[in-house]
Amino acid sequence: DAFMVQLGGSKSWKVCDVTSWMAPGERYDQVPVKLNGTCEVVLMQKGDVMYLPYGTLHQASTSSDYSMHLTVNIERQYYVWLALIFAMIHKVAKPELTIEGFLASNDFTPDDLENDLYRLMLTVSSSLPLMHRLPGEGRSSRLLLTPLCNEDLPAEYLVNVKSQLQELLVALLAILPGHGPMEVLLDGRRMRMLKLVKQLQKKSEDLLPWALQLARVHSIKHAELQLQKPHLFESLSSARKLHHELFTNAKLDEFPAKI
């Protein structure tokens, strides 16, 4: 997702109502043509702000006049189902893989078109829009809007997320055979995608918590927050139970010392 903030001058934006993953492999300017999408030209003036949802096709152009804009990105692509399943497939291929090791290896690249696993998943996801949504979105994300309480997540949220994962894996297993005997390179070996997804389905109860924790740690490291111990987030629930006043009176930078 991106917010385009026009700081000075003006800029013309071509914005289309189709997304980049609807036609994997096509040049961006050919996607609207292939999908019969429509595009609109928006002129941004100083002080205007435009929101572009994740995946929206867009192109900017200016005249010879001065123009400056600021892009504020919310990098949802690392935390949607496609990214989590991408990570879980790596874990299936290499069971001893740790979160720290995976992030340090730079293999967690669910936005790299040079990666054959990502390209394959992007192709399949063109008929599975749920792959590009956050876990629980549309079913139980409203539960996350409640005030901080004694638990990090309401129980209903995890139940819905597990159900959503199973729904996606069933759909993937139905779609994959139609794409032929697809193989991906993982851990130095060529592996069949269909077999990997079947193994993931069997181990999903164990792999889902691993993937959610991966997303949590990645969000902290990726944002380069000045947190000495990312694992502190794991103990938020117990900390709220023991020191409720801490979460109403203490400043954020005091948490590490007090907890």
TIFI-431693 format. One line per 8 residues: number of its first residue (from 1); for each residue z, y, x of N, C-alpha, C. Coordinates in steps of 0.1 Angstrom, whole numbers, plus 5000, padded with zeros to 4 digits. Layout:
<recs>
NUM) Z:Y:X:Z:Y:X:Z:Y:X ~ ...
</recs>
This chain:
<recs>
1) 5000:4988:5009:5000:5000:5000:5000:5012:5009 ~ 4994:5023:5004:4993:5035:5012:4994:5048:5003 ~ 5001:5058:5008:5002:5071:5002:4994:5080:5011 ~ 4983:5086:5006:4976:5096:5014:4980:5110:5010 ~ 4985:5117:5020:4991:5131:5018:4982:5141:5025 ~ 4975:5149:5017:4966:5159:5023:4974:5171:5028 ~ 4975:5173:5041:4983:5183:5047:4976:5197:5048 ~ 4963:5196:5050:4955:5208:5052:4940:5206:5049
9) 4934:5217:5044:4919:5215:5041:4917:5206:5030 ~ 4906:5199:5030:4902:5190:5019:4896:5178:5025 ~ 4896:5167:5017:4889:5154:5021:4884:5147:5009 ~ 4873:5141:5010:4867:5133:5000:4869:5118:5002 ~ 4874:5112:4991:4878:5097:4992:4869:5090:4982 ~ 4863:5079:4987:4856:5070:4978:4866:5058:4975 ~ 4870:5056:4963:4880:5046:4959:4873:5036:4949 ~ 4875:5023:4951:4868:5013:4943:4879:5005:4935
17) 4875:4999:4924:4884:4992:4916:4884:4977:4919 ~ 4879:4973:4930:4880:4959:4935:4887:4959:4948 ~ 4892:4947:4952:4900:4946:4964:4892:4939:4975 ~ 4897:4940:4987:4890:4935:4998:4889:4919:4998 ~ 4900:4913:4992:4900:4898:4993:4892:4892:4982 ~ 4887:4899:4973:4879:4893:4962:4866:4888:4967 ~ 4861:4892:4978:4848:4887:4984:4850:4886:4999 ~ 4858:4876:5004:4860:4875:5018:4847:4873:5026
25) 4846:4879:5037:4834:4878:5046:4823:4888:5043 ~ 4824:4895:5032:4814:4905:5029:4818:4918:5035 ~ 4808:4926:5039:4810:4939:5044:4817:4947:5033 ~ 4826:4956:5037:4834:4963:5027:4825:4971:5017 ~ 4814:4977:5023:4805:4985:5014:4797:4976:5004 ~ 4797:4963:5007:4789:4954:4998:4798:4947:4987 ~ 4811:4948:4989:4820:4941:4980:4818:4947:4966 ~ 4819:4960:4963:4817:4965:4950:4803:4961:4944
33) 4793:4960:4952:4780:4957:4947:4780:4942:4943 ~ 4786:4933:4951:4786:4919:4947:4794:4916:4935 ~ 4805:4924:4933:4814:4921:4922:4812:4930:4910 ~ 4801:4938:4910:4799:4948:4900:4811:4957:4897 ~ 4817:4961:4908:4828:4970:4908:4823:4984:4906 ~ 4832:4993:4903:4829:5007:4902:4837:5015:4912 ~ 4831:5026:4917:4838:5034:4927:4838:5049:4922 ~ 4848:5056:4926:4850:5070:4922:4852:5078:4934
41) 4847:5090:4934:4849:5099:4945:4860:5109:4941 ~ 4870:5110:4949:4882:5119:4946:4883:5129:4957 ~ 4883:5142:4954:4885:5153:4963:4899:5156:4964 ~ 4905:5155:4976:4919:5158:4979:4920:5172:4985 ~ 4929:5180:4979:4931:5194:4984:4945:5194:4990 ~ 4948:5204:4998:4961:5206:5005:4972:5204:4994 ~ 4982:5195:4997:4993:5193:4988:4991:5181:4979 ~ 4979:5176:4978:4977:5164:4969:4982:5151:4976
49) 4986:5142:4967:4990:5129:4972:4983:5118:4964 ~ 4978:5108:4970:4971:5097:4963:4977:5084:4968 ~ 4980:5075:4958:4985:5062:4960:4974:5052:4960 ~ 4973:5044:4970:4963:5033:4971:4970:5020:4971 ~ 4969:5011:4961:4976:4998:4961:4970:4990:4972 ~ 4978:4980:4977:4975:4971:4987:4961:4964:4984 ~ 4952:4965:4994:4939:4959:4993:4928:4967:4987 ~ 4932:4979:4982:4922:4988:4975:4911:4992:4985
57) 4898:4990:4982:4888:4995:4990:4887:5010:4990 ~ 4886:5017:5001:4886:5031:5002:4879:5036:5014 ~ 4873:5048:5014:4866:5053:5025:4867:5069:5024 ~ 4871:5075:5036:4873:5089:5036:4861:5096:5043 ~ 4858:5108:5039:4848:5116:5046:4851:5131:5045 ~ 4847:5138:5055:4850:5153:5055:4837:5160:5058 ~ 4838:5173:5056:4827:5182:5060:4830:5187:5074 ~ 4824:5197:5078:4827:5203:5092:4839:5211:5092
65) 4845:5214:5080:4857:5222:5079:4869:5214:5083 ~ 4879:5222:5087:4892:5216:5091:4898:5208:5080 ~ 4903:5196:5083:4910:5187:5073:4920:5178:5081 ~ 4932:5177:5074:4942:5168:5080:4950:5161:5069 ~ 4952:5148:5071:4960:5141:5061:4969:5131:5068 ~ 4980:5128:5061:4990:5119:5066:4989:5106:5058 ~ 4989:5094:5065:4989:5081:5058:5003:5075:5059 ~ 5009:5072:5048:5022:5066:5048:5020:5051:5043
73) 5022:5042:5052:5019:5028:5048:5032:5020:5044 ~ 5031:5012:5034:5041:5003:5030:5035:4989:5032 ~ 5039:4982:5043:5031:4971:5048:5035:4958:5040 ~ 5031:4958:5028:5034:4946:5019:5028:4933:5023 ~ 5017:4934:5031:5009:4922:5034:5017:4912:5042 ~ 5028:4916:5048:5037:4907:5056:5046:4899:5046 ~ 5048:4903:5034:5058:4898:5025:5053:4892:5012 ~ 5040:4892:5010:5034:4886:4998:5033:4871:5000
81) 5030:4864:4990:5030:4849:4990:5020:4844:5001 ~ 5009:4850:5003:4999:4846:5013:5006:4845:5027 ~ 5013:4856:5030:5020:4856:5043:5031:4845:5044 ~ 5038:4843:5034:5049:4833:5034:5044:4819:5035 ~ 5033:4816:5028:5027:4803:5029:5020:4801:5042 ~ 5014:4812:5047:5009:4812:5061:5019:4808:5071 ~ 5031:4813:5070:5042:4810:5079:5047:4796:5077 ~ 5049:4791:5064:5054:4778:5061:5044:4767:5066
89) 5031:4770:5066:5021:4760:5071:5023:4759:5086 ~ 5026:4770:5093:5029:4769:5108:5042:4760:5110 ~ 5052:4762:5101:5064:4754:5102:5061:4739:5100 ~ 5052:4736:5090:5048:4722:5088:5042:4716:5100 ~ 5033:4724:5106:5025:4719:5118:5035:4717:5130 ~ 5045:4725:5130:5054:4725:5142:5069:4725:5137 ~ 5075:4714:5133:5088:4714:5126:5099:4721:5134 ~ 5098:4720:5147:5108:4726:5156:5107:4741:5157
97) 5097:4747:5151:5095:4762:5151:5107:4770:5146 ~ 5112:4779:5154:5123:4788:5149:5117:4801:5145 ~ 5125:4809:5137:5121:4822:5133:5119:4831:5145 ~ 5128:4831:5154:5127:4839:5166:5115:4836:5174 ~ 5113:4823:5176:5102:4818:5184:5088:4822:5177 ~ 5088:4820:5164:5075:4824:5157:5072:4838:5158 ~ 5082:4847:5156:5079:4861:5158:5076:4866:5172 ~ 5083:4859:5182:5080:4863:5196:5066:4858:5200
105) 5061:4848:5194:5048:4842:5198:5036:4851:5193 ~ 5039:4860:5184:5028:4868:5178:5018:4860:5170 ~ 5023:4848:5165:5014:4840:5156:5015:4844:5142 ~ 5026:4852:5139:5027:4856:5125:5018:4868:5123 ~ 5006:4865:5120:4995:4876:5118:4988:4874:5105 ~ 4995:4875:5094:4988:4873:5081:4979:4885:5077 ~ 4972:4891:5087:4963:4902:5084:4952:4902:5095 ~ 4951:4891:5103:4941:4890:5114:4929:4882:5110
113) 4918:4889:5108:4906:4882:5104:4900:4872:5115 ~ 4905:4874:5127:4901:4865:5138:4909:4851:5137 ~ 4919:4851:5129:4927:4839:5128:4921:4830:5117 ~ 4917:4817:5121:4910:4809:5111:4918:4805:5099 ~ 4932:4803:5101:4940:4799:5090:4941:4811:5080 ~ 4942:4823:5085:4943:4835:5076:4929:4836:5069 ~ 4918:4835:5076:4905:4836:5069:4903:4826:5058 ~ 4908:4814:5061:4907:4803:5051:4915:4807:5039
121) 4928:4811:5041:4936:4814:5030:4931:4826:5022 ~ 4925:4836:5029:4920:4847:5022:4908:4843:5013 ~ 4900:4834:5018:4889:4829:5010:4894:4822:4997 ~ 4904:4813:4999:4910:4806:4987:4917:4816:4978 ~ 4923:4826:4983:4931:4835:4975:4922:4844:4966 ~ 4909:4844:4969:4901:4853:4960:4901:4848:4946 ~ 4905:4836:4943:4906:4831:4930:4921:4828:4926 ~ 4930:4833:4935:4945:4832:4932:4951:4845:4934
129) 4951:4855:4925:4957:4868:4927:4971:4868:4930 ~ 4978:4857:4926:4993:4856:4928:4996:4856:4943 ~ 4986:4851:4951:4988:4850:4966:4991:4864:4972 ~ 4987:4875:4965:4988:4888:4971:4999:4896:4964 ~ 5008:4889:4957:5020:4895:4951:5033:4891:4958 ~ 5043:4899:4957:5056:4896:4963:5062:4885:4955 ~ 5070:4876:4962:5077:4866:4955:5086:4871:4943 ~ 5084:4865:4931:5092:4870:4920:5085:4881:4912
137) 5075:4888:4918:5069:4899:4911:5063:4895:4898 ~ 5066:4903:4888:5060:4900:4875:5069:4891:4866 ~ 5079:4885:4873:5088:4876:4865:5103:4880:4867 ~ 5107:4882:4879:5121:4885:4881:5124:4896:4890 ~ 5113:4904:4894:5116:4915:4904:5125:4926:4898 ~ 5125:4926:4884:5135:4936:4878:5149:4933:4881 ~ 5152:4920:4885:5166:4917:4888:5170:4923:4901 ~ 5160:4927:4910:5163:4933:4922:5166:4948:4921
145) 5164:4953:4909:5166:4968:4907:5181:4970:4902 ~ 5188:4960:4901:5202:4962:4897:5211:4967:4909 ~ 5222:4974:4906:5230:4979:4917:5236:4967:4926 ~ 5239:4971:4938:5245:4961:4947:5258:4955:4940 ~ 5259:4942:4941:5270:4935:4935:5275:4925:4946 ~ 5283:4915:4941:5289:4905:4950:5279:4895:4956 ~ 5267:4895:4951:5257:4885:4956:5245:4893:4961 ~ 5238:4888:4971:5226:4894:4976:5215:4893:4966
153) 5213:4882:4960:5203:4880:4950:5208:4873:4938 ~ 5205:4877:4926:5209:4870:4914:5203:4855:4914 ~ 5210:4846:4909:5206:4832:4909:5192:4830:4903 ~ 5189:4838:4892:5177:4836:4885:5165:4839:4893 ~ 5167:4848:4903:5156:4853:4911:5151:4841:4920 ~ 5160:4834:4926:5155:4823:4935:5149:4811:4927 ~ 5155:4809:4915:5149:4799:4906:5134:4802:4903 ~ 5132:4815:4899:5118:4819:4896:5109:4819:4908
161) 5114:4822:4920:5106:4822:4932:5102:4808:4935 ~ 5111:4798:4934:5108:4784:4937:5097:4779:4927 ~ 5099:4783:4914:5089:4779:4904:5075:4785:4908 ~ 5075:4797:4912:5063:4804:4915:5056:4797:4927 ~ 5064:4793:4937:5058:4786:4949:5052:4773:4945 ~ 5058:4766:4936:5053:4753:4932:5040:4755:4924 ~ 5040:4765:4916:5027:4769:4908:5016:4772:4918 ~ 5019:4779:4928:5008:4783:4938:5003:4771:4946
169) 5012:4762:4950:5009:4750:4958:5000:4741:4949 ~ 5004:4739:4937:4996:4730:4928:4981:4736:4926 ~ 4981:4750:4925:4967:4756:4924:4959:4755:4937 ~ 4966:4756:4948:4959:4754:4961:4954:4740:4963 ~ 4962:4730:4959:4957:4716:4960:4945:4713:4951 ~ 4944:4721:4940:4933:4719:4931:4921:4726:4936 ~ 4922:4737:4943:4911:4745:4948:4905:4740:4961 ~ 4914:4736:4970:4910:4733:4984:4898:4722:4985
177) 4899:4711:4977:4888:4701:4978:4874:4707:4976 ~ 4873:4718:4968:4860:4724:4965:4855:4731:4977 ~ 4863:4733:4987:4858:4741:4999:4855:4732:5011 ~ 4854:4719:5008:4851:4709:5019:4862:4706:5028 ~ 4860:4697:5038:4870:4692:5047:4874:4703:5057 ~ 4882:4713:5052:4885:4725:5061:4896:4721:5071 ~ 4894:4725:5083:4904:4723:5093:4908:4737:5100 ~ 4920:4738:5104:4925:4750:5111:4931:4746:5124
185) 4931:4755:5134:4937:4753:5147:4952:4757:5147 ~ 4961:4748:5148:4975:4751:5148:4982:4743:5159 ~ 4990:4750:5167:4998:4744:5178:4988:4736:5187 ~ 4976:4741:5189:4967:4735:5198:4959:4723:5193 ~ 4961:4720:5180:4954:4709:5173:4946:4713:5161 ~ 4935:4706:5159:4928:4708:5146:4934:4700:5135 ~ 4938:4707:5124:4945:4700:5114:4939:4703:5100 ~ 4939:4692:5092:4933:4694:5078:4942:4702:5069
193) 4936:4712:5063:4944:4722:5055:4950:4714:5043 ~ 4942:4705:5037:4947:4698:5025:4959:4690:5028 ~ 4960:4684:5039:4971:4676:5043:4983:4685:5046 ~ 4981:4696:5052:4992:4706:5055:4998:4711:5042 ~ 4990:4714:5032:4995:4719:5020:5003:4708:5012 ~ 4998:4696:5013:5006:4685:5006:5019:4683:5013 ~ 5020:4684:5026:5033:4683:5033:5042:4694:5030 ~ 5036:4706:5028:5044:4718:5024:5050:4716:5010
201) 5042:4710:5001:5047:4708:4988:5059:4699:4988 ~ 5059:4689:4996:5070:4679:4997:5082:4685:5003 ~ 5080:4695:5012:5092:4701:5020:5095:4715:5015 ~ 5090:4719:5004:5091:4733:5000:5105:4737:4998 ~ 5114:4728:4993:5128:4732:4991:5135:4737:5004 ~ 5131:4731:5015:5137:4735:5028:5129:4746:5034 ~ 5116:4746:5032:5108:4756:5039:5108:4770:5033 ~ 5111:4771:5019:5111:4784:5013:5122:4793:5018
209) 5135:4788:5019:5145:4796:5025:5142:4801:5039 ~ 5136:4792:5047:5132:4796:5061:5122:4807:5060 ~ 5112:4807:5051:5102:4817:5051:5108:4830:5046 ~ 5117:4830:5036:5123:4842:5031:5132:4849:5042 ~ 5138:4840:5050:5146:4846:5061:5137:4852:5072 ~ 5126:4845:5074:5116:4850:5083:5111:4864:5079 ~ 5109:4866:5066:5104:4879:5061:5115:4889:5063 ~ 5128:4885:5061:5139:4895:5062:5140:4899:5077
217) 5140:4890:5086:5141:4893:5100:5129:4901:5105 ~ 5117:4898:5101:5105:4905:5105:5106:4919:5100 ~ 5111:4921:5088:5111:4935:5082:5120:4944:5091 ~ 5131:4938:5096:5140:4946:5104:5134:4949:5118 ~ 5128:4938:5124:5122:4940:5137:5110:4949:5136 ~ 5102:4947:5126:5089:4954:5125:5091:4969:5123 ~ 5102:4972:5116:5105:4986:5113:5112:4993:5125 ~ 5116:4984:5135:5123:4989:5147:5136:4996:5143
225) 5143:4991:5133:5156:4997:5130:5166:4995:5141 ~ 5175:5004:5142:5185:5004:5153:5196:4995:5149 ~ 5194:4983:5146:5204:4973:5143:5206:4964:5154 ~ 5219:4963:5159:5221:4955:5171:5221:4940:5167 ~ 5224:4937:5155:5225:4923:5151:5218:4921:5137 ~ 5205:4917:5137:5198:4915:5124:5205:4905:5115 ~ 5213:4895:5121:5219:4885:5113:5230:4891:5104 ~ 5234:4904:5107:5244:4910:5098:5240:4909:5084
233) 5227:4910:5081:5222:4910:5067:5225:4897:5060 ~ 5227:4886:5068:5230:4873:5062:5244:4874:5056 ~ 5253:4882:5061:5267:4882:5057:5270:4893:5047 ~ 5260:4900:5042:5262:4911:5033:5270:4907:5020 ~ 5266:4895:5015:5273:4890:5003:5288:4888:5005 ~ 5292:4881:5016:5306:4878:5018:5313:4891:5022 ~ 5306:4900:5029:5312:4913:5033:5316:4921:5020 ~ 5307:4921:5011:5310:4929:4998:5322:4923:4991
241) 5323:4910:4991:5335:4904:4985:5348:4908:4991 ~ 5348:4908:5005:5360:4911:5012:5363:4925:5013 ~ 5353:4934:5015:5355:4948:5017:5346:4956:5008 ~ 5349:4956:4995:5341:4963:4985:5341:4978:4988 ~ 5352:4983:4993:5353:4998:4995:5344:5002:5007 ~ 5341:4993:5015:5332:4996:5027:5318:5000:5022 ~ 5314:4994:5011:5300:4997:5006:5299:5009:4997 ~ 5311:5015:4995:5310:5028:4987:5315:5040:4995
249) 5321:5038:5006:5327:5049:5014:5321:5050:5028 ~ 5318:5039:5035:5313:5039:5049:5299:5043:5050 ~ 5296:5050:5061:5282:5053:5064:5275:5041:5070 ~ 5262:5040:5069:5254:5029:5073:5256:5026:5088 ~ 5257:5036:5096:5258:5033:5111:5272:5028:5114 ~ 5282:5028:5105:5295:5023:5107:5296:5008:5104 ~ 5286:5002:5097:5287:4988:5093:5289:4978:5104 ~ 5281:4979:5115:5282:4969:5126:5296:4968:5131
257) 5303:4979:5134:5316:4979:5139:5326:4974:5129 ~ 5325:4978:5117:5335:4974:5107:5334:4960:5102 ~ 5321:4955:5101:5319:4941:5096:5322:4932:5108
</recs>
